[in-house]
Every structure is written in structure tokens, then in C-alpha cells.
Amino acid sequence: MPNSGTNTAGDSMTSSVCAMETEGGNNAEELAESQDVVSEMQRRCRIGPSGYPHLQKAKRLRFYRNGDQYFKGLQYALQTDRVKSMQPLMEELMKTIICDSTALPHGIRHIFTIDGTQRITSVDQFEDGGGYVCSSTDAFKQVDYSRAAEPNWRLTLANRYNRHLETKKLALSVVEPSNERTDFVFPRIIKVIRNGVKPRRISRHLLNKKTAKSFDQVLRDLTSVVKLDSGAIRKLFTLSGRQVLTLEDFFRDDDVFVAYGGNERMAADDLLVASEEHKWVAARTSKLRRMSRRHVMPNRNESLRQDRSGSVIPDQNEQRLPLELDGRFQLVRLIGDGNTAVVYEVIDKVNNDNRAMKVIAQENVIGKEHLIEMELAILQKIDHTFIIQLYESWFIENSFYLSLELIELGDLFEHLRRVNRVPERDAVRMMTCLGQALEYIHELGIVHRDVKLENLLIVKDDFGELGVKLADFGLATEMPQDCGVLTTLCGTPTYVAPEVLNKTGYGCKVDIWAAGVILYAILVGFPPFQSSDNTEQDLFAAILSGEFNFPSPSFDDISWSVRHLILCLIQTDPFLRYSAGELLRDEYIANLGDVDQEYEEWAHLFVRSKMHTGEEETPYEYYTSRRTSMDELSESAGAEFTFER
């Protein structure tokens, strides 16, 4: 039966042959050859139920980022026979340059037409040649996307830089990003100080293969993070007075830079770091380099992120509560000083008990209200024995006040500092508490993203046995329902999972990686991944490689069963890594460390087959792993990891 009204691919090919026969019917050889070609093309076509070939033309689309007036769009060929729903399309777009951490902080959750009048919910709604806008939220931003173009913010000097900048004139020239080398790029954290009145806002930014493709890109990203009053960042100087002119300059010895706008001039005083800024800059002060990894605990790891970067450092001397709370709570003492908040011990006069009061001051709230509200929403949703409890919260005078459960024994980091290492008997109970807390939040679709020693608070049960409670949900978020992965870079250097650094997308199992790092650290007094030269890039390289060992004599008394568990937790492939439920069902955890000899022997064989375990520590490493105070270590080994939510 003929196909009325539809000219199929087979019909078109046959018609072409007939036309050739009509025009040149005397050439029988050409006709036969053409018929053979048609037969071969028809054979390669996919035959549908009706017996007719299906050749679907791909739709040529262009995707933009919501509100990004500098992104020229991504050309994309959509084949509806291959991509049949919105979710795989969004996942594929997430893996490309379309998913920018600044313009799309929560990934791709919505796609609009270029004028914002319609939200695309089906792949059939895409029109060939159309433009569409990807967004993290349902709020469409009106921008002339068709005229989007990258600005030329790249500056170079015609003459060699002289320290007496006032006597020199800058010659500006545009350098195309395509001409820049990137073979020197490796993961590293840079700190950018905003010029102005001290103490100044300090931002940290992660550079890697995706965030440092060109000098222009880095300047644009830093502009959106630092937010100078004068507009775009056009000049950067190191603390030694050297101007940053190329992408490679970000990967030299200096990692602290001062930012200026176009009309702002560098002053010598800008290069001096005030005492209040020093601990936040965490500039390297030691050039100690050793060939082997350092087997010591780093300093406290405070986690920063770009969404709250530049927060004003709270004044510890201003210890007071607003009038609305002053009558109910009595201030006792300051017990914590974080990046965006301070924590006090208070007495609740109504309930007559001691609590913790977390205060996020007004200057640290501006522009981040929705992020803090997200943290509050998560805390109000969860209720678990091994998670810190939120009692009440207030928003007074543009500041947030959180009444939390007070844990008087302090955090696991300080406990490890006192005891140096935790016996396996205590370690298995702590991991059981942490595993139950993680299983609970992961089942709710919540990722903590900052599991570390500092965020585990020590508790004791009725029998005096030690346990932990999970605290600080400032980086926690809910897993997206549409694309199923997160791409925002956040965490703390010592505990961050490799998939976060690779920016390939991650999920709940980043918390499991951190749990493995914690188990390793509490057993021997130092983490599995450390820098050999006190630099963040060396630490990140070690994490990305996933290579670590169980050095002797530190691990001589550690059972093979717990080493097997560590390998299952610190697994670079998240699909092979334990889940929280598998952690709790592990033979070692399920039996509270009391495994039979047969399992211990099997674990021994497993560990020996997976890694080299015979490396021995030098006498110096063995001594420092037990005797060196964590306060005396280089700050750079535990420098804050800054990311964006």
C-alpha cells in the first residue's frame, strides 16, 4: 500500500535514479551503479514496523545560560530518536561547558525558550534552529541572549613591569584565549583580596582544567566572586608586587592576589596583610619540601565557599545578643569562631539548660539569605539521635540566631589532638554513629558535603562509651530531582572526594569518602592524603590519584578488617564505593570490630592484593606522627577550601 502524503527516504532515492534514467538513459552502467547505491542506502536504513525506512534529521539548537550576557551559547544537535526525554538531555548538557558554576549554581533544572515565554517540558517542543535558556531556578532572567559576547578583559604590558608603577604607563592589548597554553594547569586554590579599607574581604577560588581554560575566563569568574565596587577585575597583583599578566602566572609560587578595577591604582599598603586578615589568607610561610608524604595531622580545616566568600570577620569582643533574646538567654562564653558565624554557649532561662547559640551577623547575611534559609530548612527537616538538634531560630535586625543542642565535650578534631589516636574499639562505635547519621540524611536526599573531624561532636552514652554527632549543615544541600548529580565545588581539602575536584558530577557518596578519611585519621593520627611540600595542588594531586598506603609501624597494630573497610570507603570510583547502608552492614562494623579469624585472614589477602602495604615510615615521620603538635604544622596543609554552593 503506497504511503500517501509522505515522501520517504527510499522514495527520494528511487526518484533520483528515475531522473538519471530519463536524462541519460543510454548510460546503462551509470544506472546500474546508482541502483546499487540506492540498495545499499536502503539496507543501512532502520526499517520500521510499516516496512519504510526512518531517517530523522537532528534539530540544530543553541543553549544559553540564564542571566549570562557573556556566554555566546552552545551549539547542540538534538536527535529525538536518541534523546527521548528531558532528563538525559539535561544530564548531557551538564557535562559540557553549559553548566557554569556561577550562572547555574544548582545545575540545569529548567529550560526556557529564548524569550522566556515558555518552559520546555518535552523534547518534542524543541524547534529546529531555535535558541533556549538553561536555568537552575524557575525565574527567567531577561537578557538579549542573541547578542551575547565575551568581553575582552585580558590585559598585557608592552614593557616589563617595574615596581615603581606610578612612573610607567600600561599598554593594553587583547590576547585571544585560543593562543594560551594550558598544559601547566593543575588543581590549586588561589586567594583574592579585595582592595579597600582593612580588614578586606577575602575570596578563594579553585582553578582546574575546567575553570582555568583562559586568562579571560579566570578574570570573569573572579569578577563574579569578588564583586568589586568599581566593576570588573582588570588588574591583579601578588603580595610581592608582581602583576598577573598571563594564565600561567596563577600557577607560580604566589597564591594570594590583590584585585583592582580599571581606574583603581595599586598602593603599597594594599600589599600588606593586616593581622585580622592573616588567618583567612592562609598564605604559605614555610618552604619545607620533603620527598615523602608527611604523616601528621593538618591544622583545623575551616571550609569556605564562594557563595559566602568575602564574609566580614566577626569581632569576638562584641559578645552580645539583641534585646529580643537578651531577656531569655544568658551569654556564657564564646566557643566557636567560623567563617561566617560565631557560636556562644548560652543558658536558656526558660528551660533552665545550656545551649549553643549560632549567630550569623548582618554583614555576612547580605545577598546570601536564601542560602542560610536552605541550611535552616534542612535542619528543621531532620531529627536523628546522631545529628545535632536545632531547637529554634530567629531573624532579628537582619541577622540570624540559631538555638542548637550544646555538646560540651567538643569536636573529634580536638579529641584527636589530645589522645593522638583512637583505639579500634572507640573508632568502630564512632563510625557506627556516623554511618547511621549519613544513612538517614541520604535517604532524605540530603548531602552534607562537609563531613570532617571538626564537624563531628563527641558524646558519651550511659555506659561511658564514646560516640559522635554530625553537625554544621552550612554546605548541605538536597539532591536535584531532575539531573540527579551535583557539580558545585565545595568541601574541605583533606576530605574532598576526587569526583568533586574533577567536576564530573557527584552525589551522596562524597560523604562516604570523607568518612573513610576520618576512619583512617583517627586510627593513626594522620590522614591518608597529604602534601609533601605544603601545597594544596600537591594534596589535590594525591587525592585525584587515589593512591595511599598503610605505612609501618603506624598500622602494625591495626586489624586487616578495618583496613579492608577503609579501602571500600576511600574508593575513587563512586559506583564501587560503599553506600552508608553498606558501611553499616560491613562485617567489621556490624560486629563492632569483633570478626572471626577466617574473615581477618581473608581481609589480609584482599588488602595485600589491592595495594602496597610494606612501606615503612622514616624515624622522623614516625616521631612527628606522634609528637608533633598540630598547632605547629604549616597552615597551608589545612588551608580553607573555597567553593560555591
ChimeraX attribute file (.defattr): number of C-alpha atoms within 10 A of each C-alpha:
attribute: neighborCount
match mode: 1-to-1
recipient: residues
	/A:1	4
	/A:2	5
	/A:3	10
	/A:4	6
	/A:5	6
	/A:6	8
	/A:7	9
	/A:8	14
	/A:9	18
	/A:10	18
	/A:11	14
	/A:12	12
	/A:13	17
	/A:14	16
	/A:15	12
	/A:16	14
	/A:17	19
	/A:18	16
	/A:19	11
	/A:20	15
	/A:21	17
	/A:22	9
	/A:23	9
	/A:24	12
	/A:25	13
	/A:26	10
	/A:27	11
	/A:28	11
	/A:29	10
	/A:30	15
	/A:31	17
	/A:32	13
	/A:33	12
	/A:34	19
	/A:35	17
	/A:36	12
	/A:37	14
	/A:38	19
	/A:39	14
	/A:40	11
	/A:41	14
	/A:42	16
	/A:43	11
	/A:44	10
	/A:45	14
	/A:46	12
	/A:47	13
	/A:48	9
	/A:49	7
	/A:50	8
	/A:51	8
	/A:52	16
	/A:53	19
	/A:54	14
	/A:55	13
	/A:56	10
	/A:57	12
	/A:58	14
	/A:59	16
	/A:60	16
	/A:61	18
	/A:62	19
	/A:63	23
	/A:64	27
	/A:65	27
	/A:66	27
	/A:67	19
	/A:68	21
	/A:69	19
	/A:70	15
	/A:71	22
	/A:72	17
	/A:73	22
	/A:74	17
	/A:75	13
	/A:76	14
	/A:77	14
	/A:78	19
	/A:79	14
	/A:80	15
	/A:81	12
	/A:82	10
	/A:83	13
	/A:84	14
	/A:85	14
	/A:86	19
	/A:87	19
	/A:88	14
	/A:89	16
	/A:90	20
	/A:91	19
	/A:92	14
	/A:93	19
	/A:94	21
	/A:95	13
	/A:96	12
	/A:97	14
	/A:98	20
	/A:99	25
	/A:100	21
	/A:101	19
	/A:102	18
	/A:103	19
	/A:104	22
	/A:105	19
	/A:106	22
	/A:107	29
	/A:108	27
	/A:109	19
	/A:110	20
	/A:111	26
	/A:112	22
	/A:113	20
	/A:114	23
	/A:115	15
	/A:116	17
	/A:117	9
	/A:118	13
	/A:119	16
	/A:120	18
	/A:121	14
	/A:122	12
	/A:123	16
	/A:124	11
	/A:125	11
	/A:126	18
	/A:127	14
	/A:128	14
	/A:129	13
	/A:130	13
	/A:131	21
	/A:132	26
	/A:133	25
	/A:134	26
	/A:135	24
	/A:136	19
	/A:137	15
	/A:138	11
	/A:139	12
	/A:140	22
	/A:141	14
	/A:142	13
	/A:143	15
	/A:144	12
	/A:145	23
	/A:146	14
	/A:147	10
	/A:148	15
	/A:149	13
	/A:150	12
	/A:151	12
	/A:152	13
	/A:153	20
	/A:154	24
	/A:155	19
	/A:156	18
	/A:157	13
	/A:158	11
	/A:159	10
	/A:160	9
	/A:161	15
	/A:162	12
	/A:163	13
	/A:164	8
	/A:165	13
	/A:166	10
	/A:167	7
	/A:168	12
	/A:169	11
	/A:170	13
	/A:171	10
	/A:172	12
	/A:173	13
	/A:174	11
	/A:175	17
	/A:176	12
	/A:177	15
	/A:178	9
	/A:179	8
	/A:180	14
	/A:181	13
	/A:182	15
	/A:183	8
	/A:184	10
	/A:185	18
	/A:186	17
	/A:187	22
	/A:188	21
	/A:189	25
	/A:190	21
	/A:191	21
	/A:192	24
	/A:193	27
	/A:194	25
	/A:195	24
	/A:196	15
	/A:197	8
	/A:198	13
	/A:199	17
	/A:200	19
	/A:201	21
	/A:202	24
	/A:203	28
	/A:204	27
	/A:205	25
	/A:206	23
	/A:207	20
	/A:208	18
	/A:209	16
	/A:210	16
	/A:211	19
	/A:212	21
	/A:213	18
	/A:214	22
	/A:215	23
	/A:216	23
	/A:217	19
	/A:218	19
	/A:219	21
	/A:220	19
	/A:221	19
	/A:222	20
	/A:223	17
	/A:224	15
	/A:225	21
	/A:226	23
	/A:227	16
	/A:228	17
	/A:229	12
	/A:230	11
	/A:231	14
	/A:232	20
	/A:233	25
	/A:234	18
	/A:235	23
	/A:236	22
	/A:237	21
	/A:238	20
	/A:239	19
	/A:240	13
	/A:241	20
	/A:242	15
	/A:243	19
	/A:244	18
	/A:245	17
	/A:246	17
	/A:247	23
	/A:248	17
	/A:249	15
	/A:250	22
	/A:251	18
	/A:252	9
	/A:253	10
	/A:254	17
	/A:255	21
	/A:256	24
	/A:257	27
	/A:258	22
	/A:259	25
	/A:260	23
	/A:261	18
	/A:262	12
	/A:263	10
	/A:264	13
	/A:265	12
	/A:266	18
	/A:267	12
	/A:268	11
	/A:269	10
	/A:270	20
	/A:271	18
	/A:272	12
	/A:273	17
	/A:274	14
	/A:275	10
	/A:276	13
	/A:277	17
	/A:278	12
	/A:279	13
	/A:280	19
	/A:281	25
	/A:282	18
	/A:283	19
	/A:284	17
	/A:285	10
	/A:286	13
	/A:287	10
	/A:288	9
	/A:289	13
	/A:290	11
	/A:291	7
	/A:292	13
	/A:293	19
	/A:294	25
	/A:295	26
	/A:296	25
	/A:297	29
	/A:298	24
	/A:299	18
	/A:300	18
	/A:301	22
	/A:302	21
	/A:303	21
	/A:304	28
	/A:305	25
	/A:306	24
	/A:307	18
	/A:308	23
	/A:309	21
	/A:310	23
	/A:311	21
	/A:312	19
	/A:313	22
	/A:314	18
	/A:315	10
	/A:316	11
	/A:317	7
	/A:318	7
	/A:319	12
	/A:320	12
	/A:321	16
	/A:322	11
	/A:323	9
	/A:324	10
	/A:325	14
	/A:326	11
	/A:327	12
	/A:328	14
	/A:329	21
	/A:330	16
	/A:331	17
	/A:332	14
	/A:333	12
	/A:334	16
	/A:335	14
	/A:336	14
	/A:337	17
	/A:338	14
	/A:339	20
	/A:340	20
	/A:341	19
	/A:342	20
	/A:343	20
	/A:344	21
	/A:345	24
	/A:346	21
	/A:347	18
	/A:348	18
	/A:349	12
	/A:350	9
	/A:351	9
	/A:352	9
	/A:353	11
	/A:354	19
	/A:355	22
	/A:356	26
	/A:357	26
	/A:358	21
	/A:359	21
	/A:360	22
	/A:361	21
	/A:362	14
	/A:363	14
	/A:364	22
	/A:365	20
	/A:366	13
	/A:367	10
	/A:368	11
	/A:369	13
	/A:370	11
	/A:371	18
	/A:372	16
	/A:373	12
	/A:374	17
	/A:375	16
	/A:376	18
	/A:377	12
	/A:378	17
	/A:379	20
	/A:380	14
	/A:381	10
	/A:382	15
	/A:383	14
	/A:384	13
	/A:385	12
	/A:386	22
	/A:387	24
	/A:388	23
	/A:389	19
	/A:390	17
	/A:391	13
	/A:392	12
	/A:393	16
	/A:394	14
	/A:395	11
	/A:396	15
	/A:397	9
	/A:398	14
	/A:399	17
	/A:400	21
	/A:401	20
	/A:402	19
	/A:403	22
	/A:404	21
	/A:405	17
	/A:406	18
	/A:407	17
	/A:408	14
	/A:409	12
	/A:410	16
	/A:411	21
	/A:412	23
	/A:413	23
	/A:414	17
	/A:415	18
	/A:416	20
	/A:417	15
	/A:418	10
	/A:419	12
	/A:420	22
	/A:421	19
	/A:422	18
	/A:423	13
	/A:424	18
	/A:425	13
	/A:426	16
	/A:427	23
	/A:428	23
	/A:429	18
	/A:430	24
	/A:431	21
	/A:432	21
	/A:433	21
	/A:434	25
	/A:435	23
	/A:436	19
	/A:437	20
	/A:438	28
	/A:439	20
	/A:440	19
	/A:441	22
	/A:442	21
	/A:443	12
	/A:444	14
	/A:445	15
	/A:446	20
	/A:447	23
	/A:448	21
	/A:449	26
	/A:450	25
	/A:451	29
	/A:452	26
	/A:453	25
	/A:454	19
	/A:455	20
	/A:456	25
	/A:457	24
	/A:458	20
	/A:459	19
	/A:460	11
	/A:461	8
	/A:462	6
	/A:463	6
	/A:464	8
	/A:465	12
	/A:466	17
	/A:467	22
	/A:468	26
	/A:469	22
	/A:470	25
	/A:471	22
	/A:472	16
	/A:473	20
	/A:474	21
	/A:475	22
	/A:476	22
	/A:477	20
	/A:478	17
	/A:479	19
	/A:480	17
	/A:481	10
	/A:482	15
	/A:483	20
	/A:484	14
	/A:485	18
	/A:486	24
	/A:487	25
	/A:488	24
	/A:489	25
	/A:490	24
	/A:491	32
	/A:492	23
	/A:493	26
	/A:494	27
	/A:495	26
	/A:496	25
	/A:497	30
	/A:498	24
	/A:499	20
	/A:500	20
	/A:501	26
	/A:502	16
	/A:503	18
	/A:504	15
	/A:505	19
	/A:506	21
	/A:507	21
	/A:508	24
	/A:509	23
	/A:510	26
	/A:511	26
	/A:512	28
	/A:513	26
	/A:514	24
	/A:515	25
	/A:516	23
	/A:517	25
	/A:518	27
	/A:519	26
	/A:520	24
	/A:521	22
	/A:522	26
	/A:523	22
	/A:524	26
	/A:525	22
	/A:526	23
	/A:527	22
	/A:528	28
	/A:529	26
	/A:530	28
	/A:531	25
	/A:532	19
	/A:533	21
	/A:534	26
	/A:535	24
	/A:536	24
	/A:537	19
	/A:538	19
	/A:539	22
	/A:540	24
	/A:541	19
	/A:542	19
	/A:543	25
	/A:544	19
	/A:545	11
	/A:546	16
	/A:547	15
	/A:548	18
	/A:549	16
	/A:550	21
	/A:551	19
	/A:552	15
	/A:553	16
	/A:554	19
	/A:555	17
	/A:556	10
	/A:557	12
	/A:558	15
	/A:559	17
	/A:560	22
	/A:561	25
	/A:562	23
	/A:563	21
	/A:564	21
	/A:565	21
	/A:566	21
	/A:567	21
	/A:568	20
	/A:569	27
	/A:570	28
	/A:571	19
	/A:572	19
	/A:573	12
	/A:574	20
	/A:575	9
	/A:576	11
	/A:577	19
	/A:578	23
	/A:579	23
	/A:580	25
	/A:581	15
	/A:582	16
	/A:583	27
	/A:584	21
	/A:585	15
	/A:586	18
	/A:587	18
	/A:588	23
	/A:589	22
	/A:590	15
	/A:591	13
	/A:592	18
	/A:593	19
	/A:594	14
	/A:595	15
	/A:596	12
	/A:597	10
	/A:598	9
	/A:599	14
	/A:600	18
	/A:601	13
	/A:602	13
	/A:603	19
	/A:604	16
	/A:605	13
	/A:606	16
	/A:607	19
	/A:608	13
	/A:609	10
	/A:610	10
	/A:611	13
	/A:612	13
	/A:613	15
	/A:614	12
	/A:615	11
	/A:616	15
	/A:617	19
	/A:618	14
	/A:619	10
	/A:620	10
	/A:621	18
	/A:622	18
	/A:623	13
	/A:624	16
	/A:625	22
	/A:626	18
	/A:627	11
	/A:628	14
	/A:629	16
	/A:630	19
	/A:631	12
	/A:632	9
	/A:633	16
	/A:634	21
	/A:635	23
	/A:636	21
	/A:637	27
	/A:638	25
	/A:639	28
	/A:640	27
	/A:641	25
	/A:642	26
	/A:643	24
	/A:644	23
	/A:645	22
